[in-house]
Amino acid sequence: MSNWQPITGPLAAERLGARDAPTIVFVHGFTQTANSWKPIAAELASRGYQVIVVDLPGHAGSTPVRADVRRTADMIAEIGGVGTYVGYSLGGRVCLHLALMYPHLVRSLVLIGAHPGISDADEREARRESDDSLAAHLLEVGVDAFLGEWLANPLFGGFDVGDDERADRRRNTADGLADSLRMAGTGEQLPLWPRLRELNMPVLAMAGEHDDKFAAIAEQIATAVPVGQYLAVPGAHHAAHLQSPQRVIEAIATALPVLPA
C-alpha cells in the first residue's frame, strides 16, 4: 500500500487509507520530514486506519511556512481533524499543545521523546539563547554539515539513519531549520507541566530506554495526566521510532480505537 495522496491545507501533508476509517496523525521531529513516519504509518494503514503525515513549518514541503508551536498546532488540527495524534520530539511538543487547545479532536495522544517545557525562567532563557546560537551556526555551516553534527549528538546513541534518510533531510533548507529553532525551540515554549492534568484523553508517553532524560520526562507525563501510560522502548535512544519501529508500531496500536470486526 503506497498510494499516498496530498492534502490541501496550510502545511504540506499526505494521507493513506480509507477516508472513513479512524485517523492517525503523525508529526515528525526537528530536521526530519513527514517521510520519516511513512513506514510506521503505512503499516498502520494496512491494518485499517487512515493515516496522515505532515511536514512541520520550515521543513521539506512546508519550508516557506513560519510558525511557533501554538500556531503549528492550529494548522495541524485543521489538517488532521478528529483522530489519534502521534508526535516525536518537536512534533510531540506540537501535539501536546494541540491536545490542550483542541481536546475535542484528540481521541488519544502518543508522545515519543517529548518535553512539556522548561519550568525555570532562567533555564528557559538560557535554552532560547542556545537555540538562537545553534540557528546562527546552522546558517553559517549549511544543512549538510549541520546534519552531520546533529546526528552525531550522543542523544541518538550513534544510530546511523542511512543514506536515504539523510538525503530526505537534505530537502530542508538552512533558513527553514534556523527559523524553526528560533520560533519553535524549547526555549520559546512556555511550560505545560501545570496543564497536563487537563488532558482528558488517554496518553501514551514513550522514550527509548537509553534516553535517560526523556525517559524520566515521559514517566512524569504519564503520572501527571488523568489516564496515562509510560513505555520505555527497549534498545532505543531518542529516535525510538527510527531505531525500533516495530516496537513503536505495536505500542501505538494499543492506543488506537478498536476497528469493527
PyMOL commands that set and color helices and strands:
alter all, ss='L'
color gray80, all
select helices_A, chain A and resi 34-46+60-62+69-80+90-101+103-105+121-141+143-151+154-156+163-169+174-184+186-188+193-198+212-224+240-243+245-254
alter helices_A, ss='H'
color red, helices_A
select strands_A, chain A and resi 5-7+13-16+23-27+50-54+83-88+106-112+203-208+228-233
alter strands_A, ss='S'
color yellow, strands_A
deselect
rebuild
show_as cartoon
